[in-house]
Amino acid sequence: MTEIKPSRILVLTLCIGADYRKKLEACLESKEIYMKKHGYDYVLGGEEWWDRDRPCAWSKVPFLLHHMRLAKASGKYDYIWMSDADVLITNMETRIEDAILPLFPTNKDLLMTFDSCHHLNSGNIIFRPCDWAIDFLERTYQQTDVLYHIWWENAAMCKLFEEHESDKAHLEVTGEHHRFNAYLMGYPGERLWEQGDFLVHFAGVYNPTKMHGLIQEIKEGKTPRLSMF
């Protein structure tokens, strides 16, 4: 396999609102430290991408789409990793090239996880910048019938994959969610986050005080668990 240069990887995170950024300070700082350590380009988007006519999570789509278009036009990046704001890097030594990219076949343009709760999840996804990715994101944003679905843009992506085999042909789904989308909860038998794993995604944890407590437990060397129900 050809060696992948860190400079060919772009990482994006969107976090809107000063209060929200403050509450997720530990997560955002972990990414800043990690990206600098390994030499990945990193962009933290904010209020400039906020579409106030939609639930906030939808704003990830135009943010990602903007950088996808730039990457496609410039040819600067081979991979774009979109990572949610509620993701904490827990192993600074793990490289994207080692943890994620081996799961991404050369004939696919989007890598997603089938998570420990048995859903296709868009919290940590990797694209190859290409015409299909741009078109797919544009159509994702047009799925206004799921505007208020509890999964927001994630629901729109799932809808497109269900309706269009041509989109599904570009998608690679991995069940190795612990590699780059590990949770603290899931169905029995699923591999959940453990100390030493690359990252933890606090999916479903909407209380910032609770999230702060979980982060503290992790930093103390503990392995917290949450219930799905």
N, C-alpha and C positions, 0 to 999 in steps of 0.2 A: 504493500500500500504506500502511495506517495505521501511523504511527510507533509502535514498540514501546518502552515505557519499561523501562529496566533493572530497575526495582523490581518488574516483573511476571515476572521470571525468577528461579527458584530453582535453585541448583547444589548437588548432593549428592555427597559422597565418603565411603566407609567405609574405615577403616584400623584394624584391630584388633591390639592388642599394642604395648607401649612399644618393644620391639626393632624391630618392623616399621616403626613410625612413624619411629624414628631412622634406619633404613636408607633410608627414602623421604623424608627430610627435604627434600631439594632439590625433589622433585615437589610436596610439600604446601606448601612455602613459595611456590613459583611460583604456586600457585592462590590462596593468601591475598593475595598482592600483586596478582594480576590482578583478583580479585573486588572488592577495595577500590578499585582504579583506576577500574573501570567502574560500580561501584554495584550489583552483583548480590548478592542475599542468598546466603550460603554456609553450609552446615552440614557439619562434619566429624564423622562418627559414629565411635564407638569400641566398647569392650568391652560397653557396655550393650545392644548389639544382637547379641551373639554367641550363636548357637544351638549349644551344645556337642555336640549330638547329630548334627550335620551337618558336612561339610567347610566351612571358614570362609567361602568365597566365597558360600555360600548365604545368609549373614546379610545380604547386600545387599538381599534381597527384602523381609523385614519392615521394614528401615530405610526403604526407598523407599516401601513400602506405607503406613507410618505418615504420612509427609510427603505422600503422595498424598491420603490421606483428609483431612488437615488442609487442604490446598490446595483440595480440592473443596468442603469445608464452608464455608471462609472466603471463597472466591472471590478470594483475594489474588494468586494467580499464574496466568498463562496458559501457562507452560512450566516443566517440571522437567527439568533436565539431570542425569543420573546418570553420573558420570565415575569410572572406576577410580582407585585410589590410585597406580598405576604410570604416571601420565600427567604429563608435564612440559609446562607452557606455555612455548612458545619464541618467541612473538611477542605481546608485551603490548599492542600497538596494535590487534590484530584483535578485533572485537566479535562476540559471539554473534549479534547481529542481522544482521550482514553475512555471516559465515562459514557459519552453520548454518541459520538460520531461512528463508532463501530456498529451501532444499531441501525444506521441510516444507509440503506442500499443506494448505489449510484444511480439506479433507474427510478428513484422516487424523489419527490420535491417537498414533502412535508412529513415530519416525524412527530407522532403524538403517542401518548401513553393511554392504555386501558388501565385505569387506576385501581387502587385497592378497594374502592367502593363499587367497582364494576361499571364504570362509565368512561366514555371517551372524554378526556379532559384537556382543555386548552391553556391550563395554567403555566405550563412549561412546554413550549413547542419550538421546533427548529425547521426553518424553511431554507430552501435553496432559492436565491433571487432569480426569478424567471418570469416569463410572460404569463404562464398559468397561475403562479402565485399572486400576481397583481390582479388578474381577472377574478380569481377566487375570492380575494379579500374585498374587491369591489362588490361582488355579488353577495358576500356575507353581510355587508353593510346595508344591502337592499332588502334583507329579510325582515321587514317591519312587522310581519304578523307574529313574530316571536320577540318583539321589542321588550315586553315586560315578563318574559319567561324567566324563571328563577336562575337559569344558567346564562342569560343574556347572549353575548356573541358566541359562546360555546354552543348554545342551542341552535343558532343559525348555521354554524359549521356542520353540526350533526345532521341538520335538515338537508343541507346540500349533498352530503355524502350519501344519505338515504335515497335522495331523489335522482342523483346523477352518477352512473357508473363511471363516466368519464372523469369525474373528480376523484372518485375512489381509487382510480388507477394510479393517481399521483401520490396517494397516501400510504405511509408505512405506519402500522400500529404495533407497538411493543407492549408486552405484558410485564416487562422488566421495569416497572414503574419506580422501583426503589433506586434505580440508577440515576434518575434526574427529575423525579416527581414524587418523592416519598411522603407519605402521610403518617399521622399519628393514630389513624383509625382506619378500619376496613373490615371486610368480611373475614370470618375465621379461616385460617390457613394462608391468608395473604401476607406477603413480606412487607412489614411496616418499617418505618424509619428506625435505624439503630445508630448508636454512637459509632463514628467512623465513616458513616455514609456521607455522600457529597453534599446533600442539601435536604431540608425539610420544607414542605409546602403546607402552610397552615390553612388548608382548604376547609371551609365550613366553620372556622373560628372567627366570628364577627365581633366579639367583645375584645377590645384592645387590652383591657386589664387582664383578661384571661390569657391572651396571647403573650403579654409581657411575662406573666407567671410561668408559662410554658418555656419561654426562652431562657428564663433564669434557671429553671430545672435542667435544661439541656446544657447550659454553661457550667452547671455544677456536676456534670457527668451522669445525670440521671437519664432515663428513657421513659418519658411520660406517654401515656396512652389516653385516647378519647373514645367515647362510645359513639357509634353511628346513629343510635336511636335515642 
